[in-house]
Amino acid sequence: MNTIVLQKSCEIYSRLNRLIGGWPKRERYNLGLRLETSCLVLLEQIVSAEQTVPVLKDHHLLDAGVKTEVIKILLRMSVERQLIKETNYFSISSNLVEIGKMIGGWRKSLRK
């Protein structure tokens, strides 16, 4: 299954991967590595939620929601350090908000 949430998350990872590649070495291997790892964990949680039994989906979706918030914080830190331009930040951040809403809606539909 390839949901919209997974597609949008993959787009964010690809975009961040390209941006992080241009960062100074020190930032790339500290904040950049943490940001990329968090995106990969988000993807993993979404795939796990898609593939698992309904009883366990909520746990994976909760973890995915938490990772979304962590990515937002790391992204904000990278803007403060002037590693990402504000235009890229707003674009990626709005996509993360949208992903968070989708995950929240998915969790809500499981409770019905």
Secondary structure, 3 states (H helix, E strand, C coil): CCCHHHHHHHHHHHHHHHHHCCCCHHHHHHHHHHHHHHHHHHHHHHHHHHHCCHHHHHHHHHHHHHHHHHHHHHHHHHHHCCCCCHHHHHHHHHHHHHHHHHHHHHHHHHHC
